[in-house]
C-alpha cells in the first residue's frame, strides 16, 4: 500500500496516461513546452504509437520514457502508478474506462488528475475509493480541464478575496459564459452519451444526476435552499446590474460544474458559507433575438438532458457511435488556436459586498485551453506540494490545489482577476 511519504521518491513526477489520444497528445505537447524541470513519462496501450507521439514533441521530450499500460490489464496500471507521483488521465469515457486507474492510484498513494465531466463517475470514485485514498495519502482530483476549473477556481478566487477583505461568506453566486469560440470534443460527447445512457437505465443514477448535491460528502448536512435549477432562462440584470440588457440561457456543462463547486465548499468545511448558492448560465447577447435565443438554449438543454437520461438506453450503442463524433478526434491546429473563452462569476457576500471574477484563456476551450489547465494541474500536484491543501481523498481542483493553480495561471497564459463592484 502507498503512503504520503513514498510518493516523493518516485521515478517520475508526471505520467500522461492516454498520450496517444487527441487531448493526451496536446497535454504532452504542453508539458514539453512548459518545462519546469518535471520528470515526465508517456503511457498508453501501444508502444509504437507512444513512440510516434514522443518523436513529434521535439528535443525536450526525447528522453521521456514510454510505459505500456491498459485499463483492461490492472497489473499494468499497478506497475505504472508505483513509479510516479502523479498520473494525468485523458482516457474516457471515464464511466467505462476510468475506475481501474483510480483504484490503482488510491491503493498506491499516487496523485491523479483527469478531465471528467461525468458526475456519476466521480460519485462512484467517492463511494469506492475516497477512504482508501485518504489512508494512503492520494489526491484523486477530477474535472481539471475546461470542465470544471473555470467554475471551481473563479469561485475559489472570490472566496480568497472576500476572506482577505473581511467581507463575509459568499451568498448568491453566478457563473456566466460571456464569450466562447470552439468546438465540442469527441471525448466530451462520448462522456455525455455514456452518462445519459447510465441514467436512462438506472432510476437511482437518474436521481443522483438530478440532485444538486450529487457529490457532497454528506447529503444530510447540506442546507435546503429551495430549487437550484441547472437550466435557467432569465435577464442578465437578475444576476448583476452590469449585465443589464443581456439575456442568459442554460450552459451545457452546468450539471457537472455546479456539483464540483458545491463539493469544494463541503470539502473546505463550508468556507464559502452555509447559504452559498451557485448557478451557471451563458450569455446570448442583448439583441432583439436574445430572449428567443436564451429560451431555445434552455429548452434544448432541458430536452436533451431529460430525454437522454430517460430513453438513451433504448438506442443501440452502435447507432450512437456511428453518428456522434469519435472520442480522440478534434479540430485542426488553426481552429484550436483561434478558439477562446471568457467567463465571469458574480457574487454577493453576507455583508452585501459584491465581487466579480473574470477568467479568460486563448485556445479552443475543449482542446488547447483544456490541455493547458490539465498540464498545470499535473505540475501543481507534482511540484508545488508546499502550496497544496492538506486534504486527501477524492477532491476537486480548488479543494486540492486552489492556491497553487492561482499562482501558476499567469505564466501559463490564463487570466483570472477579481474586482470589487459597487
C-alpha positions as CSV (number, residue, x, y, z in Angstrom):
1,X,0.0,0.0,0.0
2,X,1.1,3.5,-0.7
3,X,1.8,6.3,1.8
4,X,2.2,10.1,1.6
5,X,5.9,10.0,2.1
6,X,6.8,7.3,-0.5
7,X,5.3,9.2,-3.4
8,X,8.0,11.9,-3.1
9,X,10.8,9.4,-4.1
10,X,9.3,8.1,-7.3
11,X,10.9,7.7,-10.6
12,X,8.6,10.2,-12.4
13,X,6.9,13.4,-11.4
14,X,4.1,13.0,-14.0
15,X,2.8,10.3,-16.3
16,X,0.5,11.2,-19.1
17,X,-1.8,8.2,-19.5
18,X,-3.7,8.2,-22.8
19,X,-0.9,10.2,-24.5
20,X,-1.7,8.9,-28.0
21,X,-5.3,10.3,-27.8
22,X,-6.1,13.8,-29.1
23,X,-6.2,15.6,-25.8
24,X,-3.5,13.4,-24.3
25,X,-1.1,14.4,-27.1
26,X,-1.9,18.1,-26.7
27,X,-1.2,17.8,-22.9
28,X,2.1,16.1,-23.7
29,X,2.9,18.9,-26.1
30,X,2.1,21.5,-23.4
31,X,4.3,19.7,-20.8
32,X,7.2,19.5,-23.3
33,X,6.9,23.3,-24.0
34,X,6.2,24.3,-20.4
35,X,9.3,22.6,-19.0
36,X,9.6,23.3,-15.3
37,X,12.0,20.5,-14.7
38,X,9.3,17.9,-14.3
39,X,10.3,14.2,-15.0
40,X,7.6,13.1,-17.5
41,X,6.7,9.8,-19.0
42,X,4.1,8.9,-21.6
43,X,1.7,5.9,-21.2
44,X,-0.8,4.1,-23.4
45,X,-1.7,0.8,-24.9
46,X,0.7,0.9,-27.9
47,X,4.4,1.3,-27.6
48,X,4.6,2.2,-31.4
49,X,2.0,4.9,-31.1
50,X,3.7,6.3,-28.0
51,X,7.0,6.4,-29.8
52,X,5.3,8.4,-32.7
53,X,3.9,10.9,-30.2
54,X,7.2,11.3,-28.4
55,X,9.1,11.8,-31.7
56,X,6.7,14.7,-32.5
57,X,7.4,16.5,-29.3
58,X,10.9,17.7,-30.1
59,X,14.1,17.7,-28.1
60,X,12.5,18.4,-24.7
61,X,10.8,15.0,-24.7
62,X,13.4,12.9,-26.4
63,X,14.4,11.1,-23.2
64,X,10.9,10.7,-21.8
65,X,10.2,7.0,-21.0
66,X,7.3,5.1,-22.6
67,X,5.1,2.9,-20.5
68,X,2.7,0.4,-21.9
69,X,-0.4,0.3,-19.7
70,X,-4.0,-0.7,-20.4
71,X,-7.2,-0.3,-18.3
72,X,-8.2,-3.9,-19.2
73,X,-4.9,-5.1,-17.6
74,X,-4.9,-3.9,-14.0
75,X,-1.4,-5.2,-13.3
76,X,0.0,-2.7,-15.8
77,X,-1.8,0.2,-14.0
78,X,-0.5,-1.1,-10.7
79,X,3.1,-1.0,-12.1
80,X,2.7,2.4,-13.6
81,X,1.2,4.1,-10.5
82,X,4.0,2.9,-8.3
83,X,6.6,4.7,-10.4
84,X,5.2,8.2,-10.4
85,X,4.0,11.0,-8.1
86,X,1.1,12.0,-10.4
87,X,-0.9,10.3,-13.2
88,X,-2.7,12.6,-15.7
89,X,-5.5,10.6,-17.4
90,X,-7.2,11.6,-20.6
91,X,-8.8,8.2,-21.2
92,X,-12.6,8.4,-21.3
93,X,-15.5,8.0,-21.2
94,X,-14.4,7.6,-17.6
95,X,-17.5,5.6,-16.6
96,X,-16.4,2.9,-19.0
97,X,-12.6,3.1,-18.6
98,X,-11.7,5.2,-15.6
99,X,-12.2,3.2,-12.4
100,X,-9.3,0.7,-12.6
101,X,-6.8,3.6,-12.8
102,X,-8.4,5.5,-9.9
103,X,-8.3,2.2,-7.9
104,X,-4.6,1.8,-8.6
105,X,-3.8,5.4,-7.6
106,X,-5.8,5.2,-4.4
107,X,-4.1,2.0,-3.4
108,X,-0.6,3.3,-4.1
109,X,-0.8,6.8,-2.7
110,X,-0.4,8.3,-6.2
111,X,-2.0,11.6,-7.1
112,X,-4.3,11.7,-10.1
113,X,-5.9,14.3,-12.3
114,X,-8.4,13.8,-15.1
115,X,-10.8,15.7,-17.4
116,X,-14.1,14.0,-16.5
117,X,-17.4,15.9,-16.7
118,X,-19.3,12.8,-15.5
119,X,-20.8,13.3,-12.0
120,X,-21.8,9.6,-11.8
121,X,-18.2,8.6,-12.3
122,X,-17.0,11.0,-9.6
123,X,-19.7,9.7,-7.3
124,X,-18.6,6.1,-7.8
125,X,-14.9,7.1,-7.2
126,X,-16.0,8.7,-3.9
127,X,-18.0,5.7,-2.8
128,X,-15.3,3.2,-3.7
129,X,-12.0,4.9,-3.2
130,X,-12.2,8.1,-1.1
131,X,-11.5,6.4,2.2
132,X,-8.6,4.4,0.9
133,X,-7.1,7.4,-0.8
134,X,-7.3,9.3,2.5
135,X,-5.5,6.5,4.2
136,X,-2.7,6.2,1.5
137,X,-2.3,10.0,1.0
138,X,-3.5,10.1,-2.6
139,X,-5.2,13.1,-4.1
140,X,-7.8,12.0,-6.7
141,X,-8.6,15.2,-8.5
142,X,-11.4,15.2,-11.1
143,X,-12.5,17.8,-13.6
144,X,-9.2,19.5,-14.3
145,X,-10.0,20.9,-17.8
146,X,-12.5,23.5,-19.1
147,X,-14.8,21.2,-17.1
148,X,-14.6,22.4,-14.3
149,X,-11.6,24.6,-13.5
150,X,-13.0,28.0,-14.6
151,X,-16.1,27.3,-12.5
152,X,-14.2,26.0,-9.5
153,X,-11.3,28.4,-9.5
154,X,-13.3,31.6,-10.1
155,X,-15.4,30.9,-7.0
156,X,-12.3,30.0,-5.0
157,X,-10.7,33.3,-6.1
158,X,-13.8,35.1,-5.0
159,X,-13.6,33.4,-1.6
160,X,-10.0,34.3,-1.2
161,X,-10.7,37.9,-2.0
162,X,-13.7,38.1,0.4
163,X,-11.6,36.4,3.1
164,X,-8.8,38.9,2.6
165,X,-11.2,41.9,2.7
166,X,-13.2,40.5,5.7
167,X,-16.3,40.8,3.6
168,X,-18.0,37.7,4.9
169,X,-19.1,34.4,3.3
170,X,-20.3,34.1,-0.2
171,X,-24.0,34.2,-0.9
172,X,-25.7,34.2,-4.3
173,X,-23.0,33.3,-6.9
174,X,-23.5,33.1,-10.6
175,X,-21.1,31.9,-13.3
176,X,-21.8,33.4,-16.8
177,X,-20.0,32.3,-20.0
178,X,-19.6,35.7,-21.8
179,X,-17.6,34.6,-24.8
180,X,-16.8,31.2,-26.2
181,X,-15.3,30.1,-29.5
182,X,-14.5,26.5,-30.1
183,X,-15.9,23.0,-30.7
184,X,-17.1,20.2,-28.5
185,X,-14.6,17.4,-28.3
186,X,-15.5,13.9,-29.4
187,X,-14.4,12.7,-25.9
188,X,-16.9,15.2,-24.2
189,X,-19.7,14.0,-26.4
190,X,-18.9,10.3,-25.7
191,X,-18.7,11.0,-22.0
192,X,-22.1,12.8,-22.0
193,X,-23.7,10.0,-24.0
194,X,-22.3,7.4,-21.6
195,X,-23.6,9.4,-18.6
196,X,-27.1,9.7,-20.2
197,X,-27.1,6.0,-21.0
198,X,-26.4,5.0,-17.4
199,X,-29.0,7.4,-16.1
200,X,-31.6,6.1,-18.5
201,X,-31.0,2.6,-17.5
202,X,-30.9,3.2,-13.7
203,X,-33.5,5.3,-11.8
204,X,-31.1,5.7,-8.9
205,X,-28.4,7.1,-11.2
206,X,-31.0,9.5,-12.7
207,X,-32.0,10.6,-9.2
208,X,-28.3,11.3,-8.3
209,X,-27.8,13.2,-11.5
210,X,-30.7,15.5,-10.7
211,X,-29.6,16.2,-7.2
212,X,-27.7,19.5,-6.9
213,X,-25.6,17.8,-4.2
214,X,-24.7,14.7,-6.1
215,X,-21.1,14.8,-5.0
216,X,-21.5,16.0,-1.4
217,X,-19.5,14.2,1.3
218,X,-22.7,14.0,3.5
219,X,-26.1,14.8,1.9
220,X,-27.8,15.0,5.3
221,X,-25.9,18.2,6.3
222,X,-26.4,20.2,3.2
223,X,-28.7,23.2,3.5
224,X,-32.1,23.3,2.0
225,X,-32.0,26.3,-0.3
226,X,-35.0,25.6,-2.5
227,X,-34.9,24.9,-6.2
228,X,-31.5,25.2,-7.7
229,X,-32.2,24.5,-11.4
230,X,-29.4,23.8,-13.8
231,X,-31.2,25.2,-16.9
232,X,-32.2,28.9,-16.4
233,X,-33.6,31.4,-18.8
234,X,-33.6,35.0,-17.4
235,X,-32.5,38.6,-17.8
236,X,-28.9,39.3,-17.0
237,X,-29.8,42.1,-14.6
238,X,-31.3,39.4,-12.3
239,X,-27.7,38.3,-11.8
240,X,-26.0,41.6,-11.7
241,X,-26.6,45.2,-12.8
242,X,-23.6,45.0,-15.0
243,X,-25.5,42.5,-17.2
244,X,-28.5,44.8,-17.8
245,X,-29.8,44.4,-21.3
246,X,-28.3,40.9,-21.7
247,X,-30.2,37.6,-21.7
248,X,-28.8,34.3,-20.3
249,X,-29.7,30.7,-21.0
250,X,-28.7,27.3,-19.9
251,X,-25.0,26.4,-20.0
252,X,-24.4,22.9,-21.3
253,X,-21.9,21.9,-18.6
254,X,-23.8,23.3,-15.6
255,X,-24.7,19.8,-14.3
256,X,-21.1,18.6,-13.7
257,X,-19.6,22.0,-12.9
258,X,-22.2,23.0,-10.2
259,X,-21.7,19.7,-8.4
260,X,-17.9,20.1,-8.4
261,X,-18.2,23.7,-6.9
262,X,-20.6,22.5,-4.2
263,X,-18.3,19.6,-3.3
264,X,-15.5,22.1,-3.0
265,X,-17.5,24.1,-0.5
266,X,-18.2,21.0,1.6
267,X,-14.6,19.7,1.4
268,X,-13.5,23.1,2.7
269,X,-15.8,22.8,5.7
270,X,-18.3,25.2,4.1
271,X,-15.8,28.0,4.0
272,X,-17.9,29.6,1.2
273,X,-20.9,29.6,3.5
274,X,-23.9,27.6,4.5
275,X,-26.1,29.8,2.4
276,X,-23.9,29.7,-0.6
277,X,-26.0,29.3,-3.8
278,X,-24.4,28.7,-7.1
279,X,-25.7,28.6,-10.7
280,X,-24.2,28.6,-14.2
281,X,-25.5,30.3,-17.4
282,X,-24.3,31.5,-20.7
283,X,-24.9,35.0,-22.2
284,X,-26.6,35.1,-25.6
285,X,-26.2,38.9,-26.0
286,X,-28.6,41.8,-26.0
287,X,-30.1,41.8,-29.4
288,X,-33.8,41.7,-30.2
289,X,-33.5,38.0,-30.7
290,X,-31.6,37.4,-27.4
291,X,-34.7,36.4,-25.4
292,X,-35.6,33.8,-28.0
293,X,-32.0,32.5,-28.2
294,X,-31.9,32.2,-24.4
295,X,-35.2,30.3,-24.4
296,X,-34.0,28.0,-27.2
297,X,-30.7,27.2,-25.4
298,X,-32.5,26.5,-22.2
299,X,-35.3,24.4,-23.9
300,X,-32.7,22.5,-25.9
301,X,-30.7,21.7,-22.8
302,X,-33.8,20.6,-20.8
303,X,-34.9,18.4,-23.7
304,X,-31.5,16.8,-24.3
305,X,-30.9,16.0,-20.6
306,X,-34.4,15.0,-19.9
307,X,-34.9,12.7,-22.9
308,X,-31.4,11.4,-22.9
309,X,-31.4,10.5,-19.2
310,X,-34.7,8.5,-19.7
311,X,-34.6,6.9,-23.1
312,X,-31.0,6.7,-24.4
313,X,-30.5,3.1,-23.2
314,X,-33.1,2.1,-25.8
315,X,-30.8,3.3,-28.6
316,X,-28.2,0.7,-29.7
317,X,-24.7,1.7,-28.7
318,X,-23.5,1.0,-32.3
319,X,-26.0,3.5,-33.7
320,X,-24.8,6.3,-31.5
321,X,-21.1,5.5,-32.3
322,X,-21.9,5.9,-36.0
323,X,-23.5,9.3,-35.7
324,X,-21.6,11.0,-32.8
325,X,-18.1,12.5,-33.0
326,X,-15.5,9.9,-32.2
327,X,-13.6,10.1,-29.0
328,X,-10.0,11.0,-29.6
329,X,-10.8,13.3,-32.6
330,X,-10.6,17.0,-32.7
331,X,-10.3,20.2,-34.8
332,X,-7.4,21.4,-36.9
333,X,-4.5,23.3,-35.3
334,X,-5.7,26.5,-36.8
335,X,-9.2,26.0,-35.3
336,X,-7.6,25.2,-31.9
337,X,-5.5,28.4,-32.0
338,X,-8.5,30.6,-32.9
339,X,-10.6,29.4,-30.0
340,X,-11.0,31.3,-26.7
341,X,-13.3,31.8,-23.8
342,X,-14.2,34.4,-21.2
343,X,-16.2,33.6,-18.1
344,X,-17.5,35.9,-15.3
345,X,-18.5,34.9,-11.9
346,X,-20.5,37.3,-9.8
347,X,-21.1,37.1,-6.0
348,X,-22.7,39.0,-3.2
349,X,-21.3,38.3,0.3
350,X,-23.1,38.1,3.6
351,X,-22.2,41.7,4.3
352,X,-23.5,42.9,1.0
353,X,-20.2,43.4,-0.8
354,X,-20.2,42.5,-4.5
355,X,-17.3,41.0,-6.5
356,X,-16.6,39.8,-10.0
357,X,-14.1,37.2,-11.0
358,X,-13.2,37.2,-14.7
359,X,-11.2,34.3,-16.2
360,X,-10.1,34.1,-19.9
361,X,-7.8,32.0,-22.0
362,X,-6.8,31.7,-25.6
363,X,-7.2,28.4,-27.5
364,X,-10.2,26.1,-28.1
365,X,-11.7,25.5,-24.6
366,X,-12.2,21.8,-25.1
367,X,-8.7,21.2,-26.5
368,X,-5.9,23.6,-26.3
369,X,-7.1,25.5,-23.2
370,X,-8.0,22.2,-21.5
371,X,-4.6,20.8,-22.2
372,X,-3.0,23.8,-20.5
373,X,-5.3,23.5,-17.5
374,X,-4.7,19.8,-17.2
375,X,-1.0,20.1,-17.6
376,X,-0.8,22.8,-15.0
377,X,-2.9,20.7,-12.6
378,X,-0.4,17.8,-13.0
379,X,2.6,20.0,-12.5
380,X,1.0,21.6,-9.4
381,X,0.3,18.3,-7.8
382,X,3.8,17.1,-8.6
383,X,6.0,20.2,-8.0
384,X,4.0,22.6,-5.8
385,X,3.4,20.3,-2.8
386,X,4.0,23.1,-0.3
387,X,1.1,25.0,-1.8
388,X,-1.4,22.2,-1.9
389,X,-4.1,21.7,0.8
390,X,-3.7,19.1,3.5
391,X,-6.8,17.3,2.2
392,X,-6.5,13.8,0.7
393,X,-9.1,11.5,-1.0
394,X,-11.4,12.2,-3.9
395,X,-11.1,16.0,-4.3
396,X,-11.9,18.9,-6.6
397,X,-9.3,21.2,-8.3
398,X,-9.9,24.1,-5.8
399,X,-10.0,21.9,-2.7
400,X,-6.8,20.2,-3.7
401,X,-4.7,22.9,-5.3
402,X,-6.6,26.2,-5.5
403,X,-3.7,28.4,-4.3
404,X,-1.2,26.5,-6.4
405,X,-3.2,26.9,-9.5
406,X,-3.9,30.6,-8.9
407,X,-0.1,31.1,-8.6
408,X,0.6,29.2,-11.8
409,X,-2.1,30.7,-14.0
410,X,-0.3,34.0,-15.1
411,X,2.8,32.2,-16.5
412,X,0.5,29.7,-18.3
413,X,-1.4,32.4,-20.1
414,X,-4.5,32.1,-18.0
415,X,-6.0,35.4,-16.8
416,X,-8.0,35.4,-13.6
417,X,-8.8,38.7,-11.9
418,X,-11.1,39.6,-9.1
419,X,-12.5,43.1,-8.8
420,X,-14.9,44.8,-6.4
421,X,-18.3,46.0,-7.7
422,X,-20.4,48.9,-6.5
